[in-house]
Amino acid sequence: MSSRRQEFAAQLTLALPILGGQLAQTANGFVDTMMAGRVSANDLAAVAVGASIWVPLFLFMTGVLMSATPILSRHLGGEAYHRINPLAQQGLWLALGLGVLCALILRSVAPVMVWMEVDPAIRPMVSGYLDALSWGMPGAAIMLALRSYTEAMNHTRPVLLFSVIGLLINIPSNYILIYGKLGFPAMGGVGCGWATSLVMWCMALMMLVYTHRHPVYRSAPLNLGRRHFEMPSLGYMLRLGLPVGLSIFFEVSIFAVIALLIGSLGAQTVASHQIALNFTSLIFMVPLSFALAATVRVGHARGRADTASLSSAVQIALMISVIVGVVAALALVIARHWIPHIYTSNPEVIALASYLLLFAALYQISDALQVCANGCLRGFEDTGKPMLMTLFAYWGVGLPLGYSLGLTDWLVPAMGPAGFWIGLVAGLTVAAVLLGLRLRWRMKQPLVHATADAKSAQAA
């Protein structure tokens, strides 16, 4: 029991700062929306449309760069400290490439806006916002690579610290650039893009200085003075991370598609759906943070070839996920009539959102378990098959079932948005079962063999 308590404490210590950092970063989007909305409806719309384009790209980049965490964790667990600096640098090379690529994409979105039939009145503002924000994407990528390094070192507090500092920088920067203070021109929504770029680079530079100077990194320091470029290791990171990035993109895109399909049902229905989705997305940060902690703990245990610690890490992670899922489900059921009041005073929207939150409560346990299983599998450096499983669960089960129940009479009379939420429940439950079976199979494989496979890819 003592080892179980220690593992629980270790995962809690890792996850809580990550959770705080995730919430602080989410608050940046809230601040941008609120401050741009005070200028005009067009500025608010431009920031919202721009966010619908750059946020999926950022999340894809986040998923790809997660690949460094299990690789570094495994080497740290195996005390192969001489490999940390070269491998961390491969993560930085990959980050720079992704950051530049995403920046170029953001500067080339004019045809996408025409295809999306974005209001011509706000297209120039959206382009200006994304052009400004594109300058920060390389900085965001560097921050994500350094985050993988520090999380692998069991040191997640700087993620929280610099996310909070970034939020504190974003608020006055928005104020100065949006409204034109201290001699700057009033840029409106475009100013949000420049402020976000500034925050991204500030966080990257703070993390770079911190990782070079804090004594916690002395056992495996990041020394950029000795440059390393290892194409096999870089390729392995990309092969490992690309399925993770695509999995995140599949999950984000299905919610976007559902929002578009529900759009034909009226503004009140769309608003109710958005309230339920926004609040449950906030709750999702909790199991996601514990899943990221599980990736680190599984990687360390694999590096030590410690079967007992590996089993304990997975079991504790799953136990925490069940607890989080149960608490979240109960909280949604109890508070479903109060939550919509945070967003609106429209009684019809409140009533429908309260109803939809009941369906959201149904999938909290399966959602927590599927993200936990995925986190553990990343610790095993197993990402290809899980990507296919989530693709099938979301797009092969969740969306077709939701469409059938929500907009057609094929199975039952059309249920509207409730049908789509039932589809989400089914899709996330299928994902939890498939990923759970994959994790169970992975746990039965010889541990030394799994480590040898990764080393054979010259990630070691």
Salt bridges, closest charged atoms under 4 A:
GLU7 OE1 - ARG297 NH2 2.89
GLU151 OE2 - ARG147 NE 2.94
GLU230 OE1 - ARG83 NH2 2.86
ASP306 OD2 - ARG304 NE 3.90
GLU381 OE2 - ARG74 NE 2.57
GLU381 OE2 - ARG302 NH1 3.10
ASP382 OD2 - ARG438 NE 2.79
ASP382 OD2 - ARG442 NH2 3.23
ASP453 OD2 - HIS449 NE2 3.38
